[in-house]
Amino acid sequence: KLVMGAYPRRGLTLLVDTGLAELVLPELPALARERDEHHRHKDVYEHTQTVLEQAIDQEQERFGGPDQV
């Protein structure tokens, strides 16, 4: 439900900032500790959040909302 909401980045950031993500989605805060092996993205967490936003924008344009598939 969080990813399907209007502003998933805010919700995911809140989970990480409060430490709740460590309990329910530990892969997410772990991304902040990863570095891109090709050095294209210094922070994999921020890059992933940006890609999520871009995907949501594309689904909005193409389908008028989230593609649940």
N, C-alpha and C positions, 0 to 999 in steps of 0.2 A: 504494500500500500504506500509505503514511503516513496518508492521510486516512481509510482504512478501519480503522485501528487503534483501540484502546480510548481513547487520549488523543492525538488528532492535534494539539491545541493545543501540547502539550509538545514534540512533534517539530518542528512548524513554528517555534516560538519558538527552539528549539535551532539550527535551520538559520539563522535570521536572526541570532541572537546570535553565532554562530561565523563568520558571513560566507559560509557555504556556499550560502545561498540566492541570493546575488548571482551565483553560477555556474550553479545549476541551476533556479532559479525567481525570476529578478530582479524579477518583478512583485510578489512578496510584500513584500520590504523597501521597495520603492518606495511601497507604500501608507502607510507611516509618514511619508512626506514630503508626502502629500496631505492636504488639508483639505476638508471637506464644504462645497460652495458654498452650502448652505442653513444652515450652522452648527449643524446638529442634532448632529453628531458631530465633536468636535475632532480625533480621531485615527481616520482611516479604517482603519488597520491593526488597532487594538484592536476597533473596531466589527465588522470582518470576522471576526475570531477569535470574537467573541461570537456572531455570526450562525451561524457554523459549528457551534459547540457546541449552539446551539438547534436547528439542523436535525438534528444527530445525535440529540439527545434525542427529537425528534418521530419520527424513523425507528425508534428503539428502541421507542417506545410503539406505533406503528402497525404496524410490520412485524417487530418482534422482533430487529432488527439493521439494518445498512446496506442501503439500497436501491441496488444496483449499477447501476441504470439511471440 
